[in-house]
Amino acid sequence: MSTFAAIDFETANFSPDSACAIGLVVVKSSRIVQREHYLIRPPDRQFVFTYLHGIAWDDVRDAPTFAELWPVLQEVIADADFLAAHNASFDRSVLYSCCETHRLPRPDHPFVCTVRLARAVWSVYPTKLPDVCRHLMIPLKHHQADSDAEACARIVMAAQKSGWQRQVNDPPRGHQRPGLKR
């Protein structure tokens, strides 16, 4: 069995480098072995999505920037064979944009999209995270980064239990076919 990390970002606004929270869940041999949640101080104070995730500037004003948090995040995902995210194109773009803004090397992990996975393995439609979680009876506090990341990890684990394996011909590390918007 592979080791992977499920990742979920919450953003402050429409800018992809405005990460204000991250959830990470590490799975080894089909067991969750680590669950992390961090608040992140984005580059500017504009918050548009507080109504979704409940995070405002006052919550993150003293939080580390992405650059300050990056060494910790790198350590968490270091042994992962791949990163999983629900609508991977969104979380990948946030990760890469944050790395670019802070002039950091971006990770070269391949991404697995659990939207695509849920459609391929169980033909789940619609495929928003709450829909997939309901189908698989996975508890979820939607838009809470650690809960979303854990749900994503559990989707991958359920797919693996159903016989899914990441294929050798999946996109190479750091690349992913375009996904759908959340």
Rosetta blueprint (number, residue, H / E / L):
1 M L
2 S L
3 T E
4 F E
5 A E
6 A E
7 I E
8 D E
9 F E
10 E E
11 T E
12 A L
13 N L
14 F L
15 S L
16 P L
17 D L
18 S L
19 A E
20 C E
21 A E
22 I E
23 G E
24 L E
25 V E
26 V E
27 V E
28 K E
29 S L
30 S L
31 R E
32 I E
33 V E
34 Q E
35 R E
36 E E
37 H E
38 Y E
39 L E
40 I L
41 R L
42 P L
43 P L
44 D L
45 R L
46 Q L
47 F L
48 V L
49 F L
50 T H
51 Y H
52 L H
53 H H
54 G L
55 I L
56 A L
57 W H
58 D H
59 D H
60 V H
61 R L
62 D L
63 A L
64 P L
65 T L
66 F H
67 A H
68 E H
69 L H
70 W H
71 P H
72 V H
73 L H
74 Q H
75 E H
76 V H
77 I H
78 A L
79 D L
80 A L
81 D L
82 F E
83 L E
84 A E
85 A E
86 H L
87 N L
88 A H
89 S H
90 F H
91 D H
92 R H
93 S H
94 V H
95 L H
96 Y H
97 S H
98 C H
99 C H
100 E H
101 T H
102 H L
103 R L
104 L L
105 P L
106 R L
107 P L
108 D L
109 H L
110 P L
111 F E
112 V E
113 C E
114 T H
115 V H
116 R H
117 L H
118 A H
119 R H
120 A H
121 V H
122 W H
123 S L
124 V L
125 Y L
126 P L
127 T L
128 K L
129 L H
130 P H
131 D H
132 V H
133 C H
134 R H
135 H H
136 L H
137 M L
138 I L
139 P L
140 L L
141 K L
142 H L
143 H L
144 Q L
145 A H
146 D H
147 S H
148 D H
149 A H
150 E H
151 A H
152 C H
153 A H
154 R H
155 I H
156 V H
157 M H
158 A H
159 A H
160 Q H
161 K H
162 S L
163 G L
164 W L
165 Q L
166 R L
167 Q L
168 V L
169 N L
170 D L
171 P L
172 P L
173 R L
174 G L
175 H L
176 Q L
177 R L
178 P L
179 G L
180 L L
181 K L
182 R L
